[in-house]
Amino acid sequence: MTHRPTTLERAYELAREGRCRTVSDIKQALSSEGFERVQDSLYGPTLSAALRKLCQENYIAPDEPVAEQPTEDAAT
């Protein structure tokens, strides 16, 4: 039997993983993972502030694709 974390536990995991930039991102990720009643589970200013702080400390922006620069050979 596998252990599924609670909504709150998973919210903290997501905040520490660095993929979520905001609490809204966490809520969207939880919903997409099938967690229910996300709004009810992540309610309150203290909890929101704690998750927001973790997001700010751990967020890693995704790498943007680098556009290829035309080479001199291609111009001739």
mmCIF file of the N, C-alpha and C atoms, coordinates in Angstrom:
data_MODEL
# 
_entry.id   MODEL 
# 
loop_
_atom_site.group_PDB 
_atom_site.id 
_atom_site.type_symbol 
_atom_site.label_atom_id 
_atom_site.label_alt_id 
_atom_site.label_comp_id 
_atom_site.label_asym_id 
_atom_site.label_entity_id 
_atom_site.label_seq_id 
_atom_site.pdbx_PDB_ins_code 
_atom_site.Cartn_x 
_atom_site.Cartn_y 
_atom_site.Cartn_z 
_atom_site.occupancy 
_atom_site.B_iso_or_equiv 
_atom_site.pdbx_formal_charge 
_atom_site.auth_seq_id 
_atom_site.auth_comp_id 
_atom_site.auth_asym_id 
_atom_site.auth_atom_id 
_atom_site.pdbx_PDB_model_num 
ATOM 1   N N  . MET A 1 1  ? 0.832   -1.176 0.000   1.00 0.00 ? 1  MET A N  1 
ATOM 2   C CA . MET A 1 1  ? 0.000   0.000  0.000   1.00 0.00 ? 1  MET A CA 1 
ATOM 3   C C  . MET A 1 1  ? 0.879   1.243  0.000   1.00 0.00 ? 1  MET A C  1 
ATOM 4   N N  . THR A 1 2  ? 0.599   2.153  -0.909  1.00 0.00 ? 2  THR A N  1 
ATOM 5   C CA . THR A 1 2  ? 1.401   3.369  -0.980  1.00 0.00 ? 2  THR A CA 1 
ATOM 6   C C  . THR A 1 2  ? 0.752   4.466  -0.139  1.00 0.00 ? 2  THR A C  1 
ATOM 7   N N  . HIS A 1 3  ? 1.578   5.308  0.386   1.00 0.00 ? 3  HIS A N  1 
ATOM 8   C CA . HIS A 1 3  ? 1.112   6.408  1.231   1.00 0.00 ? 3  HIS A CA 1 
ATOM 9   C C  . HIS A 1 3  ? 0.902   7.647  0.376   1.00 0.00 ? 3  HIS A C  1 
ATOM 10  N N  . ARG A 1 4  ? -0.291  8.188  0.402   1.00 0.00 ? 4  ARG A N  1 
ATOM 11  C CA . ARG A 1 4  ? -0.571  9.433  -0.292  1.00 0.00 ? 4  ARG A CA 1 
ATOM 12  C C  . ARG A 1 4  ? -0.573  10.546 0.756   1.00 0.00 ? 4  ARG A C  1 
ATOM 13  N N  . PRO A 1 5  ? 0.218   11.608 0.522   1.00 0.00 ? 5  PRO A N  1 
ATOM 14  C CA . PRO A 1 5  ? 0.258   12.685 1.508   1.00 0.00 ? 5  PRO A CA 1 
ATOM 15  C C  . PRO A 1 5  ? -1.083  13.424 1.570   1.00 0.00 ? 5  PRO A C  1 
ATOM 16  N N  . THR A 1 6  ? -1.305  14.097 2.682   1.00 0.00 ? 6  THR A N  1 
ATOM 17  C CA . THR A 1 6  ? -2.488  14.938 2.785   1.00 0.00 ? 6  THR A CA 1 
ATOM 18  C C  . THR A 1 6  ? -2.313  16.150 1.868   1.00 0.00 ? 6  THR A C  1 
ATOM 19  N N  . THR A 1 7  ? -3.384  16.881 1.661   1.00 0.00 ? 7  THR A N  1 
ATOM 20  C CA . THR A 1 7  ? -3.326  18.083 0.827   1.00 0.00 ? 7  THR A CA 1 
ATOM 21  C C  . THR A 1 7  ? -2.295  19.060 1.378   1.00 0.00 ? 7  THR A C  1 
ATOM 22  N N  . LEU A 1 8  ? -2.284  19.245 2.676   1.00 0.00 ? 8  LEU A N  1 
ATOM 23  C CA . LEU A 1 8  ? -1.354  20.172 3.304   1.00 0.00 ? 8  LEU A CA 1 
ATOM 24  C C  . LEU A 1 8  ? 0.096   19.710 3.154   1.00 0.00 ? 8  LEU A C  1 
ATOM 25  N N  . GLU A 1 9  ? 0.326   18.418 3.377   1.00 0.00 ? 9  GLU A N  1 
ATOM 26  C CA . GLU A 1 9  ? 1.686   17.887 3.213   1.00 0.00 ? 9  GLU A CA 1 
ATOM 27  C C  . GLU A 1 9  ? 2.177   18.076 1.779   1.00 0.00 ? 9  GLU A C  1 
ATOM 28  N N  . ARG A 1 10 ? 1.309   17.771 0.817   1.00 0.00 ? 10 ARG A N  1 
ATOM 29  C CA . ARG A 1 10 ? 1.700   17.907 -0.586  1.00 0.00 ? 10 ARG A CA 1 
ATOM 30  C C  . ARG A 1 10 ? 1.932   19.371 -0.951  1.00 0.00 ? 10 ARG A C  1 
ATOM 31  N N  . ALA A 1 11 ? 1.154   20.282 -0.367  1.00 0.00 ? 11 ALA A N  1 
ATOM 32  C CA . ALA A 1 11 ? 1.347   21.709 -0.629  1.00 0.00 ? 11 ALA A CA 1 
ATOM 33  C C  . ALA A 1 11 ? 2.751   22.144 -0.199  1.00 0.00 ? 11 ALA A C  1 
ATOM 34  N N  . TYR A 1 12 ? 3.180   21.695 0.962   1.00 0.00 ? 12 TYR A N  1 
ATOM 35  C CA . TYR A 1 12 ? 4.534   22.031 1.427   1.00 0.00 ? 12 TYR A CA 1 
ATOM 36  C C  . TYR A 1 12 ? 5.592   21.387 0.532   1.00 0.00 ? 12 TYR A C  1 
ATOM 37  N N  . GLU A 1 13 ? 5.358   20.158 0.082   1.00 0.00 ? 13 GLU A N  1 
ATOM 38  C CA . GLU A 1 13 ? 6.301   19.502 -0.832  1.00 0.00 ? 13 GLU A CA 1 
ATOM 39  C C  . GLU A 1 13 ? 6.441   20.317 -2.118  1.00 0.00 ? 13 GLU A C  1 
ATOM 40  N N  . LEU A 1 14 ? 5.308   20.734 -2.670  1.00 0.00 ? 14 LEU A N  1 
ATOM 41  C CA . LEU A 1 14 ? 5.334   21.513 -3.911  1.00 0.00 ? 14 LEU A CA 1 
ATOM 42  C C  . LEU A 1 14 ? 6.062   22.842 -3.713  1.00 0.00 ? 14 LEU A C  1 
ATOM 43  N N  . ALA A 1 15 ? 5.837   23.487 -2.583  1.00 0.00 ? 15 ALA A N  1 
ATOM 44  C CA . ALA A 1 15 ? 6.502   24.767 -2.309  1.00 0.00 ? 15 ALA A CA 1 
ATOM 45  C C  . ALA A 1 15 ? 8.012   24.589 -2.218  1.00 0.00 ? 15 ALA A C  1 
ATOM 46  N N  . ARG A 1 16 ? 8.454   23.459 -1.685  1.00 0.00 ? 16 ARG A N  1 
ATOM 47  C CA . ARG A 1 16 ? 9.898   23.210 -1.539  1.00 0.00 ? 16 ARG A CA 1 
ATOM 48  C C  . ARG A 1 16 ? 10.555  22.703 -2.822  1.00 0.00 ? 16 ARG A C  1 
ATOM 49  N N  . GLU A 1 17 ? 9.761   22.115 -3.724  1.00 0.00 ? 17 GLU A N  1 
ATOM 50  C CA . GLU A 1 17 ? 10.326  21.539 -4.951  1.00 0.00 ? 17 GLU A CA 1 
ATOM 51  C C  . GLU A 1 17 ? 10.854  22.598 -5.910  1.00 0.00 ? 17 GLU A C  1 
ATOM 52  N N  . GLY A 1 18 ? 10.313  23.804 -5.850  1.00 0.00 ? 18 GLY A N  1 
ATOM 53  C CA . GLY A 1 18 ? 10.814  24.878 -6.705  1.00 0.00 ? 18 GLY A CA 1 
ATOM 54  C C  . GLY A 1 18 ? 10.065  25.065 -8.005  1.00 0.00 ? 18 GLY A C  1 
ATOM 55  N N  . ARG A 1 19 ? 9.011   24.293 -8.236  1.00 0.00 ? 19 ARG A N  1 
ATOM 56  C CA . ARG A 1 19 ? 8.245   24.434 -9.481  1.00 0.00 ? 19 ARG A CA 1 
ATOM 57  C C  . ARG A 1 19 ? 7.133   25.461 -9.364  1.00 0.00 ? 19 ARG A C  1 
ATOM 58  N N  . CYS A 1 20 ? 6.677   25.735 -8.146  1.00 0.00 ? 20 CYS A N  1 
ATOM 59  C CA . CYS A 1 20 ? 5.556   26.649 -7.932  1.00 0.00 ? 20 CYS A CA 1 
ATOM 60  C C  . CYS A 1 20 ? 6.079   28.016 -7.482  1.00 0.00 ? 20 CYS A C  1 
ATOM 61  N N  . ARG A 1 21 ? 5.646   29.048 -8.183  1.00 0.00 ? 21 ARG A N  1 
ATOM 62  C CA . ARG A 1 21 ? 6.086   30.409 -7.881  1.00 0.00 ? 21 ARG A CA 1 
ATOM 63  C C  . ARG A 1 21 ? 5.165   31.077 -6.882  1.00 0.00 ? 21 ARG A C  1 
ATOM 64  N N  . THR A 1 22 ? 3.889   30.677 -6.846  1.00 0.00 ? 22 THR A N  1 
ATOM 65  C CA . THR A 1 22 ? 2.901   31.308 -5.980  1.00 0.00 ? 22 THR A CA 1 
ATOM 66  C C  . THR A 1 22 ? 2.027   30.244 -5.316  1.00 0.00 ? 22 THR A C  1 
ATOM 67  N N  . VAL A 1 23 ? 1.257   30.688 -4.331  1.00 0.00 ? 23 VAL A N  1 
ATOM 68  C CA . VAL A 1 23 ? 0.311   29.794 -3.679  1.00 0.00 ? 23 VAL A CA 1 
ATOM 69  C C  . VAL A 1 23 ? -0.748  29.352 -4.688  1.00 0.00 ? 23 VAL A C  1 
ATOM 70  N N  . SER A 1 24 ? -1.112  30.222 -5.603  1.00 0.00 ? 24 SER A N  1 
ATOM 71  C CA . SER A 1 24 ? -2.061  29.852 -6.661  1.00 0.00 ? 24 SER A CA 1 
ATOM 72  C C  . SER A 1 24 ? -1.508  28.719 -7.516  1.00 0.00 ? 24 SER A C  1 
ATOM 73  N N  . ASP A 1 25 ? -0.205  28.764 -7.804  1.00 0.00 ? 25 ASP A N  1 
ATOM 74  C CA . ASP A 1 25 ? 0.426   27.671 -8.554  1.00 0.00 ? 25 ASP A CA 1 
ATOM 75  C C  . ASP A 1 25 ? 0.312   26.353 -7.783  1.00 0.00 ? 25 ASP A C  1 
ATOM 76  N N  . ILE A 1 26 ? 0.495   26.424 -6.472  1.00 0.00 ? 26 ILE A N  1 
ATOM 77  C CA . ILE A 1 26 ? 0.381   25.230 -5.632  1.00 0.00 ? 26 ILE A CA 1 
ATOM 78  C C  . ILE A 1 26 ? -1.042  24.682 -5.711  1.00 0.00 ? 26 ILE A C  1 
ATOM 79  N N  . LYS A 1 27 ? -2.024  25.560 -5.589  1.00 0.00 ? 27 LYS A N  1 
ATOM 80  C CA . LYS A 1 27 ? -3.424  25.133 -5.633  1.00 0.00 ? 27 LYS A CA 1 
ATOM 81  C C  . LYS A 1 27 ? -3.762  24.490 -6.975  1.00 0.00 ? 27 LYS A C  1 
ATOM 82  N N  . GLN A 1 28 ? -3.261  25.061 -8.060  1.00 0.00 ? 28 GLN A N  1 
ATOM 83  C CA . GLN A 1 28 ? -3.499  24.485 -9.386  1.00 0.00 ? 28 GLN A CA 1 
ATOM 84  C C  . GLN A 1 28 ? -2.846  23.118 -9.508  1.00 0.00 ? 28 GLN A C  1 
ATOM 85  N N  . ALA A 1 29 ? -1.618  22.998 -9.005  1.00 0.00 ? 29 ALA A N  1 
ATOM 86  C CA . ALA A 1 29 ? -0.915  21.714 -9.071  1.00 0.00 ? 29 ALA A CA 1 
ATOM 87  C C  . ALA A 1 29 ? -1.653  20.652 -8.256  1.00 0.00 ? 29 ALA A C  1 
ATOM 88  N N  . LEU A 1 30 ? -2.119  21.021 -7.081  1.00 0.00 ? 30 LEU A N  1 
ATOM 89  C CA . LEU A 1 30 ? -2.857  20.069 -6.247  1.00 0.00 ? 30 LEU A CA 1 
ATOM 90  C C  . LEU A 1 30 ? -4.133  19.611 -6.939  1.00 0.00 ? 30 LEU A C  1 
ATOM 91  N N  . SER A 1 31 ? -4.849  20.541 -7.546  1.00 0.00 ? 31 SER A N  1 
ATOM 92  C CA . SER A 1 31 ? -6.079  20.174 -8.264  1.00 0.00 ? 31 SER A CA 1 
ATOM 93  C C  . SER A 1 31 ? -5.780  19.237 -9.417  1.00 0.00 ? 31 SER A C  1 
ATOM 94  N N  . SER A 1 32 ? -4.698  19.523 -10.143 1.00 0.00 ? 32 SER A N  1 
ATOM 95  C CA . SER A 1 32 ? -4.353  18.670 -11.290 1.00 0.00 ? 32 SER A CA 1 
ATOM 96  C C  . SER A 1 32 ? -3.881  17.288 -10.847 1.00 0.00 ? 32 SER A C  1 
ATOM 97  N N  . GLU A 1 33 ? -3.397  17.182 -9.614  1.00 0.00 ? 33 GLU A N  1 
ATOM 98  C CA . GLU A 1 33 ? -2.982  15.882 -9.068  1.00 0.00 ? 33 GLU A CA 1 
ATOM 99  C C  . GLU A 1 33 ? -4.154  15.125 -8.452  1.00 0.00 ? 33 GLU A C  1 
ATOM 100 N N  . GLY A 1 34 ? -5.337  15.713 -8.481  1.00 0.00 ? 34 GLY A N  1 
ATOM 101 C CA . GLY A 1 34 ? -6.515  15.015 -8.000  1.00 0.00 ? 34 GLY A CA 1 
ATOM 102 C C  . GLY A 1 34 ? -6.899  15.274 -6.550  1.00 0.00 ? 34 GLY A C  1 
ATOM 103 N N  . PHE A 1 35 ? -6.248  16.220 -5.912  1.00 0.00 ? 35 PHE A N  1 
ATOM 104 C CA . PHE A 1 35 ? -6.629  16.550 -4.541  1.00 0.00 ? 35 PHE A CA 1 
ATOM 105 C C  . PHE A 1 35 ? -7.936  17.330 -4.579  1.00 0.00 ? 35 PHE A C  1 
ATOM 106 N N  . GLU A 1 36 ? -8.790  17.063 -3.601  1.00 0.00 ? 36 GLU A N  1 
ATOM 107 C CA . GLU A 1 36 ? -10.098 17.715 -3.538  1.00 0.00 ? 36 GLU A CA 1 
ATOM 108 C C  . GLU A 1 36 ? -10.132 18.712 -2.387  1.00 0.00 ? 36 GLU A C  1 
ATOM 109 N N  . ARG A 1 37 ? -11.052 19.657 -2.487  1.00 0.00 ? 37 ARG A N  1 
ATOM 110 C CA . ARG A 1 37 ? -11.252 20.676 -1.450  1.00 0.00 ? 37 ARG A CA 1 
ATOM 111 C C  . ARG A 1 37 ? -9.972  21.421 -1.131  1.00 0.00 ? 37 ARG A C  1 
ATOM 112 N N  . VAL A 1 38 ? -9.230  21.780 -2.163  1.00 0.00 ? 38 VAL A N  1 
ATOM 113 C CA . VAL A 1 38 ? -7.950  22.466 -2.000  1.00 0.00 ? 38 VAL A CA 1 
ATOM 114 C C  . VAL A 1 38 ? -8.146  23.801 -1.282  1.00 0.00 ? 38 VAL A C  1 
ATOM 115 N N  . GLN A 1 39 ? -9.140  24.578 -1.684  1.00 0.00 ? 39 GLN A N  1 
ATOM 116 C CA . GLN A 1 39 ? -9.384  25.879 -1.060  1.00 0.00 ? 39 GLN A CA 1 
ATOM 117 C C  . GLN A 1 39 ? -9.617  25.736 0.441   1.00 0.00 ? 39 GLN A C  1 
ATOM 118 N N  . ASP A 1 40 ? -10.372 24.718 0.837   1.00 0.00 ? 40 ASP A N  1 
ATOM 119 C CA . ASP A 1 40 ? -10.663 24.507 2.254   1.00 0.00 ? 40 ASP A CA 1 
ATOM 120 C C  . ASP A 1 40 ? -9.422  24.076 3.029   1.00 0.00 ? 40 ASP A C  1 
ATOM 121 N N  . SER A 1 41 ? -8.553  23.330 2.389   1.00 0.00 ? 41 SER A N  1 
ATOM 122 C CA . SER A 1 41 ? -7.353  22.817 3.057   1.00 0.00 ? 41 SER A CA 1 
ATOM 123 C C  . SER A 1 41 ? -6.258  23.859 3.192   1.00 0.00 ? 41 SER A C  1 
ATOM 124 N N  . LEU A 1 42 ? -6.207  24.802 2.272   1.00 0.00 ? 42 LEU A N  1 
ATOM 125 C CA . LEU A 1 42 ? -5.147  25.813 2.283   1.00 0.00 ? 42 LEU A CA 1 
ATOM 126 C C  . LEU A 1 42 ? -5.727  27.188 2.576   1.00 0.00 ? 42 LEU A C  1 
ATOM 127 N N  . TYR A 1 43 ? -6.400  27.285 3.694   1.00 0.00 ? 43 TYR A N  1 
ATOM 128 C CA . TYR A 1 43 ? -7.090  28.510 4.058   1.00 0.00 ? 43 TYR A CA 1 
ATOM 129 C C  . TYR A 1 43 ? -6.383  29.186 5.223   1.00 0.00 ? 43 TYR A C  1 
ATOM 130 N N  . GLY A 1 44 ? -6.240  30.495 5.144   1.00 0.00 ? 44 GLY A N  1 
ATOM 131 C CA . GLY A 1 44 ? -5.731  31.271 6.268   1.00 0.00 ? 44 GLY A CA 1 
ATOM 132 C C  . GLY A 1 44 ? -4.477  32.039 5.923   1.00 0.00 ? 44 GLY A C  1 
ATOM 133 N N  . PRO A 1 45 ? -4.337  33.221 6.515   1.00 0.00 ? 45 PRO A N  1 
ATOM 134 C CA . PRO A 1 45 ? -3.200  34.090 6.198   1.00 0.00 ? 45 PRO A CA 1 
ATOM 135 C C  . PRO A 1 45 ? -1.848  33.530 6.647   1.00 0.00 ? 45 PRO A C  1 
ATOM 136 N N  . THR A 1 46 ? -1.818  32.839 7.772   1.00 0.00 ? 46 THR A N  1 
ATOM 137 C CA . THR A 1 46 ? -0.545  32.301 8.269   1.00 0.00 ? 46 THR A CA 1 
ATOM 138 C C  . THR A 1 46 ? -0.029  31.201 7.355   1.00 0.00 ? 46 THR A C  1 
ATOM 139 N N  . LEU A 1 47 ? -0.910  30.304 6.968   1.00 0.00 ? 47 LEU A N  1 
ATOM 140 C CA . LEU A 1 47 ? -0.527  29.222 6.064   1.00 0.00 ? 47 LEU A CA 1 
ATOM 141 C C  . LEU A 1 47 ? -0.126  29.771 4.704   1.00 0.00 ? 47 LEU A C  1 
ATOM 142 N N  . SER A 1 48 ? -0.901  30.701 4.172   1.00 0.00 ? 48 SER A N  1 
ATOM 143 C CA . SER A 1 48 ? -0.579  31.300 2.870   1.00 0.00 ? 48 SER A CA 1 
ATOM 144 C C  . SER A 1 48 ? 0.780   31.992 2.909   1.00 0.00 ? 48 SER A C  1 
ATOM 145 N N  . ALA A 1 49 ? 1.056   32.708 4.003   1.00 0.00 ? 49 ALA A N  1 
ATOM 146 C CA . ALA A 1 49 ? 2.342   33.396 4.132   1.00 0.00 ? 49 ALA A CA 1 
ATOM 147 C C  . ALA A 1 49 ? 3.497   32.400 4.191   1.00 0.00 ? 49 ALA A C  1 
ATOM 148 N N  . ALA A 1 50 ? 3.311   31.303 4.915   1.00 0.00 ? 50 ALA A N  1 
ATOM 149 C CA . ALA A 1 50 ? 4.369   30.287 5.023   1.00 0.00 ? 50 ALA A CA 1 
ATOM 150 C C  . ALA A 1 50 ? 4.644   29.640 3.669   1.00 0.00 ? 50 ALA A C  1 
ATOM 151 N N  . LEU A 1 51 ? 3.592   29.289 2.938   1.00 0.00 ? 51 LEU A N  1 
ATOM 152 C CA . LEU A 1 51 ? 3.772   28.688 1.611   1.00 0.00 ? 51 LEU A CA 1 
ATOM 153 C C  . LEU A 1 51 ? 4.378   29.686 0.637   1.00 0.00 ? 51 LEU A C  1 
ATOM 154 N N  . ARG A 1 52 ? 3.929   30.941 0.691   1.00 0.00 ? 52 ARG A N  1 
ATOM 155 C CA . ARG A 1 52 ? 4.465   31.980 -0.190  1.00 0.00 ? 52 ARG A CA 1 
ATOM 156 C C  . ARG A 1 52 ? 5.969   32.154 0.041   1.00 0.00 ? 52 ARG A C  1 
ATOM 157 N N  . LYS A 1 53 ? 6.375   32.165 1.316   1.00 0.00 ? 53 LYS A N  1 
ATOM 158 C CA . LYS A 1 53 ? 7.797   32.315 1.649   1.00 0.00 ? 53 LYS A CA 1 
ATOM 159 C C  . LYS A 1 53 ? 8.607   31.144 1.103   1.00 0.00 ? 53 LYS A C  1 
ATOM 160 N N  . LEU A 1 54 ? 8.101   29.927 1.272   1.00 0.00 ? 54 LEU A N  1 
ATOM 161 C CA . LEU A 1 54 ? 8.803   28.751 0.734   1.00 0.00 ? 54 LEU A CA 1 
ATOM 162 C C  . LEU A 1 54 ? 8.913   28.814 -0.785  1.00 0.00 ? 54 LEU A C  1 
ATOM 163 N N  . CYS A 1 55 ? 7.849   29.249 -1.434  1.00 0.00 ? 55 CYS A N  1 
ATOM 164 C CA . CYS A 1 55 ? 7.875   29.380 -2.896  1.00 0.00 ? 55 CYS A CA 1 
ATOM 165 C C  . CYS A 1 55 ? 8.955   30.375 -3.315  1.00 0.00 ? 55 CYS A C  1 
ATOM 166 N N  . GLN A 1 56 ? 9.006   31.515 -2.656  1.00 0.00 ? 56 GLN A N  1 
ATOM 167 C CA . GLN A 1 56 ? 9.980   32.546 -3.004  1.00 0.00 ? 56 GLN A CA 1 
ATOM 168 C C  . GLN A 1 56 ? 11.407  32.063 -2.776  1.00 0.00 ? 56 GLN A C  1 
ATOM 169 N N  . GLU A 1 57 ? 11.622  31.307 -1.722  1.00 0.00 ? 57 GLU A N  1 
ATOM 170 C CA . GLU A 1 57 ? 12.960  30.803 -1.404  1.00 0.00 ? 57 GLU A CA 1 
ATOM 171 C C  . GLU A 1 57 ? 13.418  29.693 -2.348  1.00 0.00 ? 57 GLU A C  1 
ATOM 172 N N  . ASN A 1 58 ? 12.472  28.918 -2.869  1.00 0.00 ? 58 ASN A N  1 
ATOM 173 C CA . ASN A 1 58 ? 12.840  27.716 -3.622  1.00 0.00 ? 58 ASN A CA 1 
ATOM 174 C C  . ASN A 1 58 ? 12.528  27.751 -5.106  1.00 0.00 ? 58 ASN A C  1 
ATOM 175 N N  . TYR A 1 59 ? 11.810  28.773 -5.580  1.00 0.00 ? 59 TYR A N  1 
ATOM 176 C CA . TYR A 1 59 ? 11.371  28.779 -6.977  1.00 0.00 ? 59 TYR A CA 1 
ATOM 177 C C  . TYR A 1 59 ? 12.561  28.803 -7.928  1.00 0.00 ? 59 TYR A C  1 
ATOM 178 N N  . ILE A 1 60 ? 12.498  27.933 -8.906  1.00 0.00 ? 60 ILE A N  1 
ATOM 179 C CA . ILE A 1 60 ? 13.506  27.868 -9.966  1.00 0.00 ? 60 ILE A CA 1 
ATOM 180 C C  . ILE A 1 60 ? 12.767  28.075 -11.279 1.00 0.00 ? 60 ILE A C  1 
ATOM 181 N N  . ALA A 1 61 ? 13.074  29.172 -11.946 1.00 0.00 ? 61 ALA A N  1 
ATOM 182 C CA . ALA A 1 61 ? 12.407  29.465 -13.217 1.00 0.00 ? 61 ALA A CA 1 
ATOM 183 C C  . ALA A 1 61 ? 12.785  28.410 -14.244 1.00 0.00 ? 61 ALA A C  1 
ATOM 184 N N  . PRO A 1 62 ? 11.811  27.984 -15.042 1.00 0.00 ? 62 PRO A N  1 
ATOM 185 C CA . PRO A 1 62 ? 12.131  26.993 -16.072 1.00 0.00 ? 62 PRO A CA 1 
ATOM 186 C C  . PRO A 1 62 ? 13.068  27.596 -17.114 1.00 0.00 ? 62 PRO A C  1 
ATOM 187 N N  . ASP A 1 63 ? 13.933  26.760 -17.638 1.00 0.00 ? 63 ASP A N  1 
ATOM 188 C CA . ASP A 1 63 ? 14.847  27.220 -18.681 1.00 0.00 ? 63 ASP A CA 1 
ATOM 189 C C  . ASP A 1 63 ? 14.057  27.575 -19.922 1.00 0.00 ? 63 ASP A C  1 
ATOM 190 N N  . GLU A 1 64 ? 14.363  28.748 -20.461 1.00 0.00 ? 64 GLU A N  1 
ATOM 191 C CA . GLU A 1 64 ? 13.720  29.142 -21.712 1.00 0.00 ? 64 GLU A CA 1 
ATOM 192 C C  . GLU A 1 64 ? 14.583  28.651 -22.858 1.00 0.00 ? 64 GLU A C  1 
ATOM 193 N N  . PRO A 1 65 ? 13.946  28.184 -23.931 1.00 0.00 ? 65 PRO A N  1 
ATOM 194 C CA . PRO A 1 65 ? 14.741  27.724 -25.065 1.00 0.00 ? 65 PRO A CA 1 
ATOM 195 C C  . PRO A 1 65 ? 15.542  28.885 -25.648 1.00 0.00 ? 65 PRO A C  1 
ATOM 196 N N  . VAL A 1 66 ? 16.774  28.590 -25.978 1.00 0.00 ? 66 VAL A N  1 
ATOM 197 C CA . VAL A 1 66 ? 17.655  29.598 -26.544 1.00 0.00 ? 66 VAL A CA 1 
ATOM 198 C C  . VAL A 1 66 ? 17.434  29.632 -28.051 1.00 0.00 ? 66 VAL A C  1 
ATOM 199 N N  . ALA A 1 67 ? 17.138  30.819 -28.554 1.00 0.00 ? 67 ALA A N  1 
ATOM 200 C CA . ALA A 1 67 ? 16.938  30.969 -29.996 1.00 0.00 ? 67 ALA A CA 1 
ATOM 201 C C  . ALA A 1 67 ? 18.298  30.874 -30.692 1.00 0.00 ? 67 ALA A C  1 
ATOM 202 N N  . GLU A 1 68 ? 18.318  30.122 -31.773 1.00 0.00 ? 68 GLU A N  1 
ATOM 203 C CA . GLU A 1 68 ? 19.572  29.975 -32.501 1.00 0.00 ? 68 GLU A CA 1 
ATOM 204 C C  . GLU A 1 68 ? 19.875  31.252 -33.262 1.00 0.00 ? 68 GLU A C  1 
ATOM 205 N N  . GLN A 1 69 ? 21.116  31.665 -33.174 1.00 0.00 ? 69 GLN A N  1 
ATOM 206 C CA . GLN A 1 69 ? 21.558  32.849 -33.893 1.00 0.00 ? 69 GLN A CA 1 
ATOM 207 C C  . GLN A 1 69 ? 21.997  32.429 -35.290 1.00 0.00 ? 69 GLN A C  1 
ATOM 208 N N  . PRO A 1 70 ? 21.628  33.211 -36.308 1.00 0.00 ? 70 PRO A N  1 
ATOM 209 C CA . PRO A 1 70 ? 22.075  32.847 -37.655 1.00 0.00 ? 70 PRO A CA 1 
ATOM 210 C C  . PRO A 1 70 ? 23.591  32.941 -37.753 1.00 0.00 ? 70 PRO A C  1 
ATOM 211 N N  . THR A 1 71 ? 24.163  31.992 -38.438 1.00 0.00 ? 71 THR A N  1 
ATOM 212 C CA . THR A 1 71 ? 25.617  31.998 -38.614 1.00 0.00 ? 71 THR A CA 1 
ATOM 213 C C  . THR A 1 71 ? 25.951  32.759 -39.882 1.00 0.00 ? 71 THR A C  1 
ATOM 214 N N  . GLU A 1 72 ? 27.208  33.181 -39.978 1.00 0.00 ? 72 GLU A N  1 
ATOM 215 C CA . GLU A 1 72 ? 27.648  33.917 -41.156 1.00 0.00 ? 72 GLU A CA 1 
ATOM 216 C C  . GLU A 1 72 ? 27.565  33.049 -42.398 1.00 0.00 ? 72 GLU A C  1 
ATOM 217 N N  . ASP A 1 73 ? 27.786  31.744 -42.249 1.00 0.00 ? 73 ASP A N  1 
ATOM 218 C CA . ASP A 1 73 ? 27.742  30.835 -43.404 1.00 0.00 ? 73 ASP A CA 1 
ATOM 219 C C  . ASP A 1 73 ? 26.347  30.774 -43.994 1.00 0.00 ? 73 ASP A C  1 
ATOM 220 N N  . ALA A 1 74 ? 25.329  30.870 -43.164 1.00 0.00 ? 74 ALA A N  1 
ATOM 221 C CA . ALA A 1 74 ? 23.954  30.784 -43.656 1.00 0.00 ? 74 ALA A CA 1 
ATOM 222 C C  . ALA A 1 74 ? 23.580  32.014 -44.470 1.00 0.00 ? 74 ALA A C  1 
ATOM 223 N N  . ALA A 1 75 ? 24.237  33.150 -44.214 1.00 0.00 ? 75 ALA A N  1 
ATOM 224 C CA . ALA A 1 75 ? 23.908  34.377 -44.925 1.00 0.00 ? 75 ALA A CA 1 
ATOM 225 C C  . ALA A 1 75 ? 24.524  34.407 -46.316 1.00 0.00 ? 75 ALA A C  1 
ATOM 226 N N  . THR A 1 76 ? 25.513  33.597 -46.569 1.00 0.00 ? 76 THR A N  1 
ATOM 227 C CA . THR A 1 76 ? 26.178  33.629 -47.889 1.00 0.00 ? 76 THR A CA 1 
ATOM 228 C C  . THR A 1 76 ? 25.739  32.522 -48.783 1.00 0.00 ? 76 THR A C  1 
# 
